[in-house]
Amino acid sequence: MGTRERRDRSNQIDKALRVSFLDCASKYLTKPELVSLAAVGGYGRGELSPASDLDLLILHNGSEKPQAISEFISAFLYPLWDQGRAIDHAVRTRSENREIANEDIRVALGLLDLRHIAGESELSNQVAADALENWRKSREKFLPKLRKSIQERENRSGELAFLLEPDLKEARGGLRDINALRAIEISGAISVSLTRVAESEALLANVRDVLHGDNLRARDLLLLTEQDRVASVMGYADADALMLDVAKAARAVDYLMDLTWHRIDSKGGQSWLRRRKDQKIDQGLVILNSEVTIEDGYDISNDSAIGLRAAAAAAQRGLPLSIDACVLLSEKFSSLPNPWPKSVLNDLVSLIGAGSPMIRVFEALDQDGLIEKWIPEWSHVRFLPQRNVLHRHTVDRHMLETAVHAAALTRTVTRPDLLLVAALFHDIGKGFPEKDHCDYGEELIRPLAKRLGFDEKDCETIALLVKEHLLLSAVATRRDLEDPATIGFVVEKIKEPEALQLLHALSISDGEATGKSAWSDWKAGLVSTLVGKCLAAMAGIKPVSQPDLVPTKSLVDDISITILSNENNAESLDNIEIEIIAKDQTGLLSAVAGLMTISRFNVRSAKTRTTNEIAVMRWIVELDANAQLPSAEKLTDQLKKALSGELDLGRKIEERNENYRKHPGIPTPPPVVFAANDLATNATIIEVRMHDRPGILFNVTRAISRFGVDIKSAIVSTLGAEAFDTLYVTDLEGQPLTGERAQLLATKVENILITHL
């Protein structure tokens, strides 16, 4: 086992083939000295595993009759086939070889490893020189094809580092990727640091050798049933230790592959890919060559939040995070405050909530150790295998996949941020054999959630979700759902309807990420039935209470705007608090919402309440990158103009959205609008859930106002990249809307939001 053994194996095969080849050539050909035998592919490199195919190329000059060539080939190959040898062979002239290699990338790649075995060496050398010249000369044609083939192979075989039963050869980060890196290096497009993956190649090849075993069965899939045997032969303590090393090796290959393509893309005018002008998207961040990266010259030493801000920006736009940015962030790492600022927590939630684009961004951060620096608890689950028939992925990758599925369910819960964070960390307690991973996960997540910036109540909710993430599935499949004691058992553990809905979404996400063996329509139906019965027992979900706002000062003029945070403190620009007091009038909330949008504020939260014809509003906003904080006087003047019609807010917002559409971002679920009457407050509740973007609240409130209803109060929140708006409305007589009218209003608002996507 090892490089020397593979080379010795190749040499032994060479000797046997050489004798047989020359003997058959002399018997069947008139000029046996004008043919040659060469090895290509892995055999050509002298890296022959016990059961690997023999990739052979038989070359001739075309002077022999076809019948003679055919008889010669049969005489040479049939004894090998009879021995059970797997042979992949081709018979060509030099010109035929050139023609085929110019069109078929697989042939072109195989020829790069051509090695002469027997016969006319000059002919083999000529074909090898042709192959090298063609590969280098045509790299602008071949490399995009190579990249496409790598992507297609990844789609078929997955990522070696995160699969519980990986294909050592075909999966991303496997042996074929190393060969692809070698081919890129040979092309001369860029220099590839192959030494970085030398140890990875040796390990993966050694594992493959053991997997092939003495029975010479060509198997590259490292099944669970084989892992213990392979680990024992290779001297590992157990299969988990083996798979951890396999995962690390694959990640080194994966990292170098990403780095290599990144460098090719970044060559700009020196390659077939033209360098694009960078486009600023946030403080210190730009899009360059379709990647999010750090702006040239930007000083990150005083901006510890930029890492997660960059990650969220990349994931939400469906773009990669530049490897150069990750390297820079790692080299100049600065710790985040404890607890994290609210803006950083929102960036984390936005990253997690991006769905599948999150995985590649998260992995880019992980490759340079940034995840472990931000979240030390992650180090233990990194690449951690879970060897059972239910799971498809390592622990860390399973949690990422769970978060992806959770991102699709954010419309079903009132606190998507809690769902997403719980999904990402629900198995954080795994890897400690002496401890129950649910109980230990609860122990780990509570201080972690606090450090992330959640308040005490939210920390307890997240801890509950982590501790009980298996509860619903276990109860639904093992207990009688018609027994009141079953419902009582769940309700006793999960006391709040909101927490139950979060747990339901987490259960679905966890099950779907695990796979069909763990989650089926049957199980999903049972869990849904259980949740429905429990919610009925809880008597439904209580609506969000209307805010009770007290103004900081008396209203002297018709409108008073006060910026409560310190304008001169740059750090406060992430959480600017603005108070607006005004005489109530139709369209006021809509005008204020529009004003916030055109002032380039991103709304984090807002509360508004109208009492005795006076509206009081409190807005928590963040300022866009490169935007100037307007004065209270300017905001007041613009609001007056908007209310009088002098300022066209709709047109101004559309102009901002046109710029926003340059980077449309990831696909998201459509908006969802609910309507229900709240007898306790004598109002109709309109609840909007959708992906955040400029102008949402303006469009919502304008539509409601034009419907001929009053907005009495509102609670607006942005959680990560999701907007959740709750508005209390009445008819012009101050009464709740009829059920039919409330539903009609909800439908109208939903249609308007869809139109403005």
N, C-alpha and C positions, 0 to 999 in steps of 0.2 A: 504494500500500500504506500503510495507516494509517487512523486515525479520520477524518481529513478526506476521504480518498478514499472511504471507506465512506459517509460522510454525503453527499458529492457524488453518489455512485451512487444513493443513496436519493432525492435531490432530482430527479435526472434521470428516474427511474422515476415519481416523483410527477407530474411535468409531463405525461408521456405518458399515464398513467392518467387524469389529471384531464380531459384533452381527450376521450378516448375515452368515459369514464364519462358525462360531461355530454351528449355527443352521442347516445349510446344511450338515455339517460333521456328526452331530449326526443322521440325517435322512437317509443318504445314505451309511455311512461307518460303518464297523463292529468295527473298533478301531479308533474312531475319535480323540482320544488323541495322535495318532501317525502321524498327519499331521500338517503342519504349514503354515502360510501365512506371507510373508515378502515383504517389499517394496524395490525396487532397483532404481538406477538412481537418478533423481532429487527428486522424491517422497521419495526415501530412505533417502536423505539428509534432508528431511523435508522442502524443498524449493519448494512448490507447487504453481505455478501461476494459475490464475483463470481457464484457459482452457487447462492446461497441461494434457498430458496423465498420466494415472495411470499405472506405471510400476510395475507389480505384479509377484512374484515368489511363486508358490505353491509347497511345498515340501512334499514328502511321503517316506516311507521306502520300498516300493515295495511289501508289504504284501497283499494289497487290490487287488481285481480282477480289470482288466482294465475297464470292463463294469461299475463297481461301481464308479471308479474314474471319468469316463466320465460323468456319470449321476450327480455326485457331482459337477463337474466343471460347467456343464450346468446350474444346479440349482443356483449356486452361481453367475455366470456371466451374465446370460440372463437378470435379473432385472436391472443390471447396464447398459447394452447396451440399454435396453428399456428407461432408463432415459437420454439417449444421451451421456453417459460417454464414452470417448475414453480410451479403455483398451488395454494395451500391456502386455500379460501374457505368462508365461511358466510354464509347469508342469514337474517336474523332481525329481529323487531320488538324494541322495548325490553323488553317484558315477557317475551318468549321468552328473550332474552339473560339477564335476571335469573334466571329459573327454571333455565336450564341451568348458568349460572355458579355457582349455589348448590349444585349437586350434583356438578359435574365440575371437579376441581381444575386440570386442564390448561387448560380454558377460562378459569377464574378467573385463572390465572397469565398467560395470554396477554393478557387484557383490561387488566392493570395497565400495559401498554406501549402502550395504544391511542393512536393519533395520527390526527387528522382529515386527509383528503386532498382530498375534493371533496364538493359537495352541501350539504345542510343541516347546518351546523356545530353548531347547538344540539342536534340529535339525537345526534351523536357525543359532544358534551360531556356530555349527560345519561347516556349509557351508560358513559362513563369515570368519572363521579361515582358511578354505581351500583356499578361494579366496585370502586372504592376503598373505598366504604362497606361493601360486603359483605365484602371481604377483611379489613378491620380489625375489623368487628363479629363475624365468624365465625372469627377466628384460632385460637381454641381448638379448632375443628373442623378447620380447614385445615392448621395447622402439623404436627400428627401425621401427617396424610396426606402432606404434603410430605416429611417425614422418612422415611416408609416408601418413598416413590417414589425418594428419593435412594439409600437402601440397596439397593433392588431394582436400580436402575441400576448401582450399584457392583458388585453381584454379577454382572451381565451383562458389564460393560465393564472391570472392574478399576480399578487405580489408575494414573493418567496418569504420575505421577512414576517409576514402576518398570517400566513396560511398554516393551519395545523397539519396538513398533509401536502407539503409543497412539491412542485416539480422542480428538481434541482437544475434542470437544463433549460426548460422553456419559460419558467415564471420570471417576472420582473426581478432583477437583481441576481439572476442565475448565470450559469455558464455561457449561455448564448449571448447574454449582454456583455460579458467580458470579451468574447470574440468580436462583438460589434465594436466595442471600444478599441480593440486592437486594429480593426479595419479603419476606423476613423483616424487613428494615429498614422497608419500607413498612407492614407489619402493625402496627408500633408496639410489638411485644412487648418488644424491647430495641433498643438502639442498636448498629448494626453498622458497624465501621470499614472502610467500603468503600475508603477511600483506601489501605489496606494491600494491596489486590489490584488497584489501578488499573494498575500496571505489568505485572502478570501477565496481566490481561485484554488489554491492548494487545499484548503479545508473542504470546499464543495466537491472538488474532484476526488478527494479521499473518501468522503462520505458516499459518493456515487460508486466508487470501487467496491466498498464494503457492501453496499446495497445490491450490486450485481452478484456478489458472492461467488462461491465455488461452482454453482450450478449454471453459470454463464447465461443468466436470464437478464436481458436488457431492460431494466426497470429504472426509471428516473424519478418516479413518484415515491416519496418517502412516507409511506403509510404509517398510521399509528401502530399497526401490528408489527411493523419492522423496526420501529424506533428504539425499542429496548435492546434488540439484538445488535443494531448498528452501534449504539452507545457503548455496549459492553465490549465489542470488538475494538473500538477506538479508545477505550480506557476512560470513558466518562463515568462519573458517579451514578448518573441516571439519565433517562431520556430527556428530562427537562433541561439538564445542563447542556446536553448536545444541541437541543433545539434553540437554546439561547444563543449559543455560538453560531449556529446556522443563520439565525435572524440577524445577528451583528454583522456577519460576513455579507449577507445580502444587502443590508443597509449601506455598507461601504461601497458596494458596486452601484447601488441605486443612486447614492449621493454623487459619485463620480460621473454617472451617466447624465444626471440633471445638470451638473456643473459643465460637462462637455458640451451639451446642446446649448446651454446658456451662453457659453463663450463663442460658439459658432454663430449664434444669433446676434451677438453683440459686436461681431467683427465689422458690421455695417458695410461700408463701401468696398471692403476687401473680400466680401463674399457675395453670394447671390441675394442675400437678404439685406435690404437697405435700412440703415439706421434712421429711425423716425425722431422727430423733434419731441422733446419731453413735454408733458402736459401736467401742470400742477393740479393736484386734487385735494390736498390738505396740507396743514402745516408740516413742512419738511418732507413732503411726499410728492412724487411725480409718477406718471406712467411713461415708461420708456421701452420701446420695442415690445409693446404689449405685456409688460411686466410692471408691477408696482415696486418702486425702489425709493431709496432715500435721495433727496435732492443734493446735487453736487455742492459741496461747501457748507452743507448744513451741519451745525454743531449739535451732535446728539448728547453730549456730555451733560447738558442741563435739561434734557428732555427724556426722562426715564419712561415716559408713557408711549414713546414713538413706536416701539416694537409691536405692541398689541394694536396700536392705531393703524400701523402699516398692514398688519395681518388682517384686521377687519376690513380695511379698504380693499385689499386684494380679493378676499373671499367673497365679499358682497358684490364685486364686479365680475366674479368668475375668472379672475386673472391669477397667474402665478405670482408669488412673492420672490423677488430677485434673490438669488443665492448670494450675490455680493452684499445685499442689504443684510442678510442673515449673518454673514461672516463679520460685517462691520458691527452689528448689534452685539454679537458674541464677544468680539475683541474689546469693545468699549462699553461693556455691560455696566449698567448702573441699576441698583436695586430699586424696587418700587416701595413707596411708603407703606406702612402697616397701620391701619387698613388701606387698601387700594383706594385711590380717588374714584368718585362716582363715574367719571368719564372713562377711566380705564376698565372698570367693571362693565360698562356699557359696550366697550370695544370687545371685550371677551365674549359677551353674550351675542354681539353681532357676528363675531367670528364663528361661534358654534352654530348660530342660527342660519348660516349661509347654505346649509345642506352639503351635498357632495363636494362642491368646490372647497369646502373647509378642509377636507382631508389632506389635499396636496399642500396647502398653505401650512397646516399644522405640522406635517411631516418635514417641511423645509425648516421650520423653527426647531423641530426636534433633532434634526440632523446636526445642528450646530449647538445643541445642548441648551437652548433657550427655555424650553418648556420646563426642564428640571431646575433651572435657575429661578424661574418665576414660581414654580410649584414643585418644591422638593419631593412631595409625596408621590409624584409621577415616576420617579426613578425606579421604584421597586416594581411597578407594573410594566415598565418599558420592555417590550419583547417577551413578556412573561407567557410561556405556553400554558394552555389548559387542555390537557390531553383527555378528551372525552368525545363521545360520538355526537354530542349535541352541537358543540361549538365548531365553527369554521375558522376562527381567527384567534390570534394571541389576545391576551387580556386588553392591552392598550388599544389595539385595532378594533376589538369588539366594542369598546366604549365609544370610540369615534363613530363607528357604524350606528350605534344606538343613538348618538346625537344627531346623525344625519336623518334617521327616521323620526326622531322627535321634532326636528325642524319642520317636518311636513304636518305636524299636529298642533302648531302654535295657535291656530284659529279656534281650537277646541277648548282652550283653557284661558283663564283670566290672568295668569302669571306665567307667560312663556319663558321669562328669564329663569324662574325656579325650575321649570321643566328641563330646560336645556342644560343647566349646570348639573342638576341631578343625573341627567342622562350621561353626561361626560364622565362623571365620577361614581356612578352607581356601583361599580365593581372595584373601587379603590382599595377595599379591604382584602382582596385576593392575594394569594401568594404566601400566606402565613398558615401552614398546615395545622398548627395547634389552635387556631382561632376560627370561629365562624365568620365568614367574610361579610355577612350582613351586619352583624353586631360590631365587628371591628371597623367596618366601613363607616358606620354611624359615629364611632369614636374619632375616626380620622377626619371626617367631613365637617364636623361642627366647628373646630377651630380654623379649618381651611376656609369655610364659607365666611366666617367672621373676618379673616384676613383679606378675602376678596372684596369686602366692603358691604356685605349684607347686614341688615340689622338683626337684633336678637330673634325676633319673631320669624323672619325669613330663614335664619340659620336653623331654627328648630324644624321648620317645614322641610327644608332640604335634607336634614338629618333623618327625619321621619321617612321621606321618600327612599333614601338610600337603605335604611334599615329594613323597610317593608317592601322592597321592590319585587319580591317573589310572592308576596302575600296573596294577591288577587288570583294569580294563576294556580297557586297551590290550593286555595279554598275552592275555586270554581271547579276544579277537576277532582277533588277528593271529598267534598262535603255535599250534603243535600241542600240544594238552593231553595227548596220549598220549606225547609225547617227554619222557623224564626230565630232559633239559636245560632244558625249559620250567619244570618244577617246581623244579629246582635254581636257576634264575635268580631266581625269586620268593623262595625260602627264603633265598638268600644276602642279599637286600635286607631282608627282613622275617624276622628270626631267631626271634622269640618268638611262640608261639601266641596269646597275649593280644593282641599288637599286630596280628597277622593278622586276628583276629576284629574288632578295632576298625576296621581298614582296610576290611574287608568291609562293615561297617555304614555306614561313611562313603561308600563307593562306591555303595551302594544309595541312600543319602540324596541324594547329589550328582546321581545319575542321575535319580531321581524328581523332584527339584526343577528339573532342566533341562527335562524334558518327554519326551513319547513319541518324539520324533525322536532323542533321545539314549539312551533307556532303554526296553527292550522286554522281554517275557517271554523271548525268545530270548537276549538279552544277559545278563539276570539269571541264566538257567540256566547259561550258560557260566561266568560269574563264580563262581557257587556250586560248580560242578564243580571249577574251578581251586582254590578255597579248600579244598574237601574233600580233594583230592589233596595239597595242601601241608600240611594239618594231619596227614594220615596220615604224611607224610614226617617231620614233627616229632614223631611218636609221641605225639600227644595233649597235652592241657593238664594240667600238674601242679597238683594241688590246693593250696589255701592251707595253709601249714604251721601246725601248732598253736603257740600262743604259749608261750613259756618265761618265766614270770613269777616273780620273786623278791620276796617280801614285804619291806616296809621295816622291819618289826618282828615280834617273836614274838607268837603268839597266847596271851593269858593267859586271857581269858574265852572263851565259845563264839563270840562275835561281836565283831569289832573294825572300826569304821568311822572312817576318817581323811579329812578334807578337806585334800588336799595343797596346793591353791592358797590364796592369801591372801584370807581372807574380807573383810577390810577394804578391799581394793583393788577399786573398782568396775569397773575395766577387766578384771579377771580373771574377771568373772562371765560372760563369753562363752565361756570355756574353763576350766571348773571340773573339776579332777581329783579323783576320789574313789576311795580304795582300800578294799576290803572284804576282810577275812580271816575265814573262818568254818569251823567243822567241817562237813564235807560232809553233806548230808541231802537226801532227796527233796524236790524243789520249791524248792530254795534259789535257783537262778538265776531261776526264774519269780517268786519273791517279791521278789527284788532288782529285777528289771525292772519289776514292778508298783509298787514303792516309788518308783522313778525317775519313773514316770508321774504318780502322785498327788502327788509333790513338785513337779510342774510343771517337771521337767527335760526338755529335748529332748536326746536322746542323739546325739552326734556320732560316737563310737566307743566300743568296749568290748572288753576281752579278759578271758577267764577261763580258769583252768586248775586242775584238781584233781589233787593229788599227795599220796599217803599220807594220804588222808582229809581233807586240808586244801584248801579252795578259796581261791584268790587271784583277786581281780577288780580291774581298773583301768578306770574309767569316765571318759570325757571328755564333759561335758554343758554345755548352755547353759540359763540360767534364763529362763522365760517373762517377758514384760513384766508389771510390777507384782507379780511374785511375790517372796516373801521367801526368802532363802537359809536353809534350815533348818540347825540345828547338827548336828554329828556325833552328839551325845547323842540328839537327837530322831529322827534317822534310825535309830539303833541300836534305840531303844525301839519304833519303828514296825515295823522288820523283825522283831523278836522277836514282836510281836503278830500280824503277818501269818503267820509260821511256825506259831504256836500256833492260828491260826484265829480269834483275837479280833478281828482287823481284816479285813474283807471287801474285798480288793483289787479283785475283779471288779466289785462294785457301785460302788466309788469311781471306777474307770476308766470305767465306763459313764456315770456322771454327767458326767465330763469330756468324753466323746465326744458326749453330747447337746448340749453347748455348741459343740463342734467342728462338729457337723452343721448349725448355723445357717448356715454358709458352706461348703457341701460342696465347692466348688472345681471344678476342671476334670475332665472325664472322663479316666480313666487306664486303661491296660491292666490286666487282672486279675493277681493274684499268680501267680508261677511258683515251684514248689518242685521241686528236683532231689534225687535220692538216689543215692549211689554208695559202694561200699566202697573204702577206702584201705588197701591191703596194707601200706604202709610204716608206718602208724601203728596198725594193727590196730584200726580203728574204722570206723564208717559215717559218711559226710559227708552232712549235710542242709543244703542251700543254699536260702535264701529270697530272692527278689527281688520287691520290690513298692514302691508309692508309700508314702512315709512318713506315718504318722499315730500319734497316741497309742495306746499299748497293744499295738503289733505284737509286740514281743519277749515280752511277758507272755503273750499268746495262744499264740504259737508254743511257748514253753518249757512252758507248762502242758499243752498238748496232748501234747507229747513225754513229759513226766513221767507223765501219765495212761495213756500207751501201754505203760508198764512197761519203760522203758529209762532208762539213766543218761546224763546229759550230762557228758562228761569235760572238754570245753573249748569255747570259743566265740570267734568273732571277729565283732564287730558294727561296721558302718560305715554312716554316712549321707552320701551324696554328693549335694549339692544337695537335691532333694526325693525322692530315691530311697534306700530302705533295702536293704542287702545284709547278710544274716546267714548266717554259716557255723557250723554246730554239729557237733562230733564226738561221736557217741553209740555206746554199746555196750549189749548185753543185760545182765541183772543178774549174769551170770557174767563180765562184762568182755570178751565176744567181739563181733565185728562182727555185724550183723543179716544174716539170709539175704536174698538178692536180693528174694524175694517180700515178706518182711516190711518191708524198707526201702522198697519202692515203696508198700506199703500205708500206711506211716507218712507218706510224702511226700504221698500223696493226701489223707489225713486232715487234715494240717496245711493244705494248700491249701484244702480245703473249709471249714475253720474260719475261715481268713482271709477268704475270700469272704463268708461269713456275717456277719462283723463289719465289712464295708465300710460 
